[in-house]
Amino acid sequence: MNLITLSRRIGFAAIGSLFAVAALAHEPRPGPNGGWKVDAGAWHAELVANGTLTVVVYLFDGSDEPVSANGWTANAILLIDGAAQRFELTPDADGRLSGNSAVGVPKDVKGALQLVAPDGSSVQAKY
């Protein structure tokens, strides 16, 4: 095997590994509070729903350290029983974002959050 062939194989392997890591980085994963955690820009957001009207979102930095939700706002668009439910989430006394839907929100709900950080930047979290 010559040097050019070896270099190509290593290059293709590296590119394939990068695509695999990028694909996994955005997959929902279990969070420490019983919800689903996803990437949201430089942060992570864990959406916790349990069939009630209330939804709670925990924020984390890129190192998965908890971040207070003070100064943050969010809008939720969640698909429940085939209909989009839209509602606002605001910081609560426990440093989380929370809000209420018009209908119960199941644990494995699909949808998105539009999060606005204290500096005015916005990111999306997709579930």
C-alpha positions in Angstrom: 0.0 0.0 0.0 1.5 3.3 -1.0 1.4 6.6 1.0 -1.3 8.2 -1.2 -3.7 5.3 -0.7 -3.1 5.2 3.0 -3.6 9.0 3.3 -7.0 8.7 1.4 -8.2 5.9 3.7 -7.3 7.9 6.8 -8.9 11.0 5.4 -12.2 9.2 4.5 -12.2 7.5 8.0 -11.8 10.9 9.7 -14.6 12.5 7.6 -16.9 9.6 8.4 -16.2 9.9 12.1 -17.0 13.6 12.0 -20.3 13.0 10.4 -21.2 10.3 12.9 -20.3 12.6 15.9 -22.3 15.5 14.4 -25.3 13.3 13.9 -25.2 12.0 17.5 -24.7 15.5 19.0 -28.3 16.5 18.1 -30.0 13.3 19.2 -32.3 13.7 22.2 -30.8 12.0 25.3 -32.1 11.4 28.8 -31.5 14.4 31.1 -30.8 14.3 34.8 -34.3 15.6 35.7 -36.3 12.9 33.8 -36.8 14.7 30.6 -35.1 14.8 27.2 -32.0 16.9 26.7 -31.0 18.3 23.3 -28.4 20.8 22.0 -29.5 24.4 21.7 -26.7 26.4 20.2 -23.9 26.6 22.8 -26.3 25.3 25.5 -28.4 22.3 26.2 -32.1 22.3 27.1 -33.9 19.5 29.0 -37.7 19.5 28.5 -39.6 17.8 31.3 -43.2 16.9 30.7 -45.3 14.3 32.5 -48.9 14.5 31.1 -49.9 17.6 33.0 -50.4 21.1 31.6 -47.0 22.3 33.1 -43.7 22.0 31.1 -40.4 22.7 32.8 -37.1 23.4 30.9 -33.7 23.1 32.6 -30.8 24.9 30.9 -27.1 23.7 30.8 -23.9 25.1 29.4 -21.8 23.3 26.9 -20.1 21.3 29.7 -23.5 20.2 31.0 -23.3 22.4 34.1 -26.7 23.8 35.1 -27.4 27.4 34.1 -30.0 29.6 35.8 -32.9 30.6 33.6 -33.1 34.1 35.1 -33.2 36.5 32.2 -34.1 33.9 29.6 -37.4 33.5 27.8 -38.8 30.9 25.5 -41.7 30.0 23.3 -42.8 26.4 22.9 -44.4 24.9 19.9 -45.3 21.3 20.7 -47.3 18.8 18.7 -49.9 17.2 20.9 -52.6 14.8 19.5 -51.9 16.2 16.0 -52.3 19.9 16.9 -49.6 22.5 17.5 -49.8 23.9 21.0 -48.0 27.2 21.5 -47.2 28.8 24.8 -44.6 31.0 26.6 -42.1 29.8 29.2 -40.7 32.2 31.7 -38.2 31.8 34.6 -39.6 30.5 37.8 -38.3 30.8 41.4 -36.2 27.6 41.0 -34.1 29.0 38.1 -35.9 27.0 35.4 -38.2 28.0 32.6 -41.8 26.9 33.0 -45.1 27.4 31.2 -48.5 25.9 30.8 -50.1 24.3 27.8 -53.8 24.3 27.1 -53.7 20.5 27.1 -51.6 17.9 28.9 -48.1 17.4 27.5 -46.9 13.8 27.2 -43.4 12.9 28.3 -42.2 12.0 24.7 -43.7 15.1 23.0 -42.3 16.3 19.7 -41.8 20.0 18.9 -39.4 22.9 19.4 -38.4 25.6 21.8 -37.3 29.1 20.7 -35.0 30.2 23.5 -33.8 33.8 24.0 -30.8 34.3 26.2 -30.2 37.3 28.5 -27.9 38.9 25.8 -30.7 38.8 23.2 -29.3 35.9 21.2 -31.7 33.2 20.2 -31.4 29.4 19.7 -33.7 26.5 19.0 -34.1 23.2 20.8 -35.8 20.5 18.7 -37.4 17.5 20.3 
